[in-house]
């Protein structure tokens, strides 16, 4: 169904002095934080002098830039976004710069600030930094579906092949040209109609081996089950490209599980405007991407952060 037809008018859920929490027009669980433009303009001015390389080299600067956002928006903002992510009824949100800037450094600074209000970011081995930027275009020679524009990027969680905890995932769109299709796809575990079929299977809690391809720059081999219990209740860890089944029976279970998530009525397509961020709880959401329509001039650039929840996500005034 066309995205414009599916979109609903946002409903205001909660109002603060410098931001409003609204329903998301394309997903009934995810919420949208609309920051007042005057607060965003103040933040952009306050942080314009902070060099992106400084953020890359000095970890405490990532929290400093988050503090600058709170100075402009208010301390309740941290509480609201963290509670949204930790609340299983929602578990995800979007927020954006509302076309106030097209500066890529502003995008890195804003995405960094949002992520570090939640907690510390993980090292991204693919990029060698605390974040990764990557292009999706017409041609690609990579060894995973991440950059392959015309394939379905199948539903998965992040951090499957590393032992470091991945509590949340942040994606931000930097630029997009000649792009038709390529919508983000999200599935909350509680909306998966065939969940019980796979949860009750003998292989549901069996450890599976995960090994990353060369482009991820990770030599670690990790064993973990598909389903497990966390502080958020029933949780999942899965990606079809990197799980290594031992036999045909394991492969059949994984094949059926992946196909079920792809075809589930709970899997929703969500568009993300340039300059917007989406953040998901990585324990009970799986995510993917729809294929693009072929175009030789296709161009999309995204930023990715992954991290853990801060031990004390207190209110900052």
C-alpha positions in Angstrom: 0.0 0.0 0.0 1.3 3.5 -0.8 3.0 5.2 2.1 1.0 8.4 1.7 -2.2 6.4 2.0 -1.0 4.5 5.1 0.2 7.6 6.9 -2.0 8.9 9.7 -2.1 12.4 11.1 0.0 12.4 14.3 -1.8 12.7 17.7 -0.2 14.7 20.5 0.5 12.4 23.5 2.5 14.8 25.8 3.6 18.4 25.6 6.6 20.0 27.2 8.0 23.5 26.8 10.5 22.6 24.1 9.2 19.4 22.6 6.0 17.4 21.9 5.6 13.6 22.0 3.3 12.4 19.1 2.1 9.2 17.7 4.1 8.1 14.7 2.2 8.4 11.4 3.3 5.0 10.1 3.8 2.8 13.2 1.4 2.3 16.1 4.1 1.6 18.7 6.9 4.0 17.8 6.5 7.6 18.9 7.8 10.8 17.4 9.6 13.5 19.4 9.1 16.9 17.8 11.5 19.4 19.2 10.6 23.1 19.0 12.6 24.7 16.2 13.9 27.5 18.4 15.4 24.9 20.8 17.0 23.0 17.8 18.4 26.3 16.4 20.0 27.1 19.8 21.5 23.6 20.0 23.0 23.9 16.5 24.5 27.2 17.4 25.9 25.9 20.7 27.6 22.9 19.1 28.7 24.2 15.7 32.3 24.7 17.0 32.6 21.0 18.1 34.8 19.2 15.6 33.5 15.7 14.6 37.1 14.3 14.9 37.1 15.5 18.5 33.9 13.4 19.1 35.7 10.4 17.5 38.9 10.7 19.5 37.5 11.9 23.0 34.7 9.7 24.4 33.6 12.2 27.0 32.9 14.8 24.3 30.1 12.6 23.1 28.4 13.0 26.5 29.3 16.7 26.5 27.4 17.3 23.3 24.4 15.4 24.7 24.5 17.8 27.6 24.3 20.7 25.2 21.1 19.3 23.7 19.6 19.0 27.2 20.5 22.6 27.9 18.3 23.6 25.0 15.5 21.0 25.3 15.2 20.4 29.0 16.1 17.5 31.4 12.8 15.7 31.0 13.8 14.9 27.4 16.3 12.3 28.6 13.8 10.7 30.9 11.2 10.5 28.2 13.3 9.0 25.4 14.9 6.4 27.8 11.5 5.5 29.2 10.1 5.1 25.7 13.0 2.7 24.7 12.6 0.7 27.9 8.8 0.4 27.7 7.9 -2.8 25.9 4.6 -1.3 24.7 6.6 1.1 22.6 10.4 0.5 22.5 11.2 2.9 19.7 11.1 6.6 18.7 12.0 9.0 15.9 13.3 12.6 16.2 14.7 15.0 13.6 16.3 18.3 12.7 13.3 19.4 10.7 15.4 20.6 7.7 17.1 23.3 9.8 20.5 22.2 8.4 21.9 20.0 5.7 25.4 20.0 7.2 26.7 16.5 7.6 28.7 17.4 10.7 25.5 18.7 12.3 23.9 15.3 11.6 26.8 13.5 13.2 26.6 15.8 16.2 22.9 15.4 16.6 22.9 11.6 16.2 25.7 11.4 18.7 23.8 13.6 21.2 20.7 11.5 21.0 22.6 8.3 21.4 24.6 9.5 24.4 21.5 10.6 26.2 20.6 6.9 26.3 24.1 5.5 27.1 27.6 4.8 25.8 28.1 3.8 22.2 29.7 0.5 21.2 32.9 0.5 19.1 31.9 -0.1 15.4 34.5 -2.5 14.1 33.3 -2.0 10.5 34.3 1.7 10.6 36.8 1.7 13.4 34.9 4.5 15.2 32.0 4.7 17.6 29.6 5.1 14.6 29.5 4.1 11.0 28.5 5.9 7.9 27.7 3.9 4.8 26.3 4.4 1.2 23.7 2.5 -0.6 24.0 3.0 -4.3 23.4 1.2 -7.7 26.4 -1.0 -7.6 28.0 -2.8 -4.7 30.7 -5.5 -4.1 30.3 -5.9 -0.3 29.9 -9.2 1.4 26.6 -8.5 3.2 23.1 -7.2 2.4 23.8 -3.9 4.2 24.8 -2.0 1.0 23.0 -4.1 -1.6 20.2 -1.9 -2.8 18.0 -4.2 -4.8 17.8 -7.1 -2.3 15.5 -7.4 0.6 17.7 -6.7 3.7 16.1 -9.4 5.9 14.8 -8.9 9.4 17.5 -9.1 12.1 18.8 -7.8 15.4 22.2 -6.1 15.7 25.2 -7.2 17.7 24.7 -11.0 17.1 28.3 -11.8 16.4 30.0 -9.8 19.2 29.9 -10.5 23.0 29.5 -6.8 23.8 25.9 -6.0 24.7 23.8 -4.1 22.1 20.9 -2.7 23.9 19.8 -0.1 21.3 20.3 0.7 17.7 20.2 4.2 16.2 20.0 5.0 12.5 20.1 8.5 10.9 19.5 9.4 7.3 22.1 11.8 5.9 21.1 12.1 2.2 18.9 10.5 -0.4 18.6 10.9 -4.2 16.6 9.0 -6.8 15.4 6.6 -4.2 12.1 4.7 -4.6 11.5 2.0 -2.1 14.1 1.2 0.5 11.7 1.8 3.5 12.8 0.6 6.9 10.9 -2.5 8.1 10.3 -3.0 11.8 8.7 -6.0 13.7 8.0 -5.9 17.4 8.1 -9.4 18.8 4.7 -9.0 20.4 3.2 -8.3 17.0 4.6 -11.4 15.3 1.6 -13.6 14.6 3.6 -16.9 14.5 5.9 -16.2 17.4 4.7 -19.1 19.5 5.3 -21.6 16.7 9.0 -20.8 16.9 9.2 -20.1 20.6 7.8 -23.6 21.4 10.2 -25.3 19.1 13.0 -27.4 20.7 15.6 -25.2 18.9 14.3 -22.0 20.3 16.8 -21.8 23.1 19.6 -23.9 21.5 22.9 -21.9 21.1 23.7 -21.1 17.5 27.1 -20.1 16.3 27.6 -16.6 14.8 30.5 -15.6 12.6 30.9 -12.2 10.8 32.1 -11.8 7.2 35.4 -10.0 6.5 34.0 -6.5 6.1 32.9 -6.4 9.7 36.5 -6.7 10.9 35.4 -9.0 13.8 37.2 -12.3 14.3 35.1 -13.2 17.4 32.9 -16.3 17.2 29.8 -16.1 19.5 27.2 -18.7 20.4 23.8 -17.5 21.5 20.2 -18.8 21.3 17.5 -17.2 19.1 15.2 -16.6 22.1 16.2 -15.7 25.7 14.9 -13.8 28.7 16.3 -10.3 29.5 15.2 -7.5 31.8 12.7 -6.6 29.0 11.1 -10.0 29.0 11.2 -12.3 25.9 14.1 -11.2 23.7 15.6 -12.3 20.5 19.0 -12.4 18.7 19.1 -13.3 15.1 20.6 -12.5 11.7 20.3 -14.9 8.8 23.6 -13.9 7.1 25.9 -14.7 10.0 24.3 -17.6 11.8 26.1 -21.0 11.2 23.7 -24.0 11.4 25.3 -27.3 12.2 22.9 -29.4 10.2 19.8 -29.5 7.9 17.4 -29.5 10.9 18.9 -26.2 12.3 18.9 -24.7 8.9 15.3 -25.6 8.3 14.2 -23.9 11.6 16.2 -20.7 10.8 14.8 -20.6 7.2 11.2 -21.0 8.4 11.7 -18.4 11.2 13.2 -15.8 8.8 10.4 -16.3 6.2 7.8 -16.0 8.9 9.1 -12.6 10.1 9.3 -11.3 6.6 5.7 -12.2 5.8 4.2 -11.3 9.2 1.4 -8.8 9.3 3.2 -7.2 12.2 6.1 -6.2 10.0 5.6 -2.5 9.1 7.4 -0.3 6.6 8.4 3.1 7.9 9.9 6.0 6.0 12.7 8.1 7.5 13.2 11.7 6.2 16.7 13.1 5.7 17.9 14.5 9.0 15.7 12.2 11.1 16.9 9.6 13.6 15.1 6.3 14.6 16.1 4.4 17.7 14.9 0.9 18.6 15.3 -1.4 21.6 17.4 -4.2 20.2 16.0 -6.9 22.5 12.4 -7.0 21.2 12.5 -5.4 17.8 13.9 -6.9 14.6 14.5 -4.6 11.6 15.3 -4.7 7.9 14.9 -2.8 4.7 12.7 -3.1 1.6 14.4 -3.3 -1.8 14.9 -0.1 -3.8 13.6 0.3 -7.4 16.5 0.1 -9.7 18.1 3.4 -10.6 21.7 4.0 -11.8 21.7 7.3 -9.9 20.5 5.9 -6.6 22.2 7.4 -3.6 21.4 7.0 0.1 23.8 7.7 3.1 23.0 6.6 6.6 24.7 6.7 10.0 24.5 3.9 12.6 25.2 3.9 16.3 24.8 1.0 18.7 25.2 1.0 22.4 24.1 0.1 25.9 21.8 1.8 28.4 23.6 4.1 30.9 23.6 2.7 34.4 22.1 5.9 35.8 20.1 7.8 33.1 19.2 10.5 35.6 17.5 13.8 34.8 19.9 16.5 33.7 18.8 20.1 34.1 
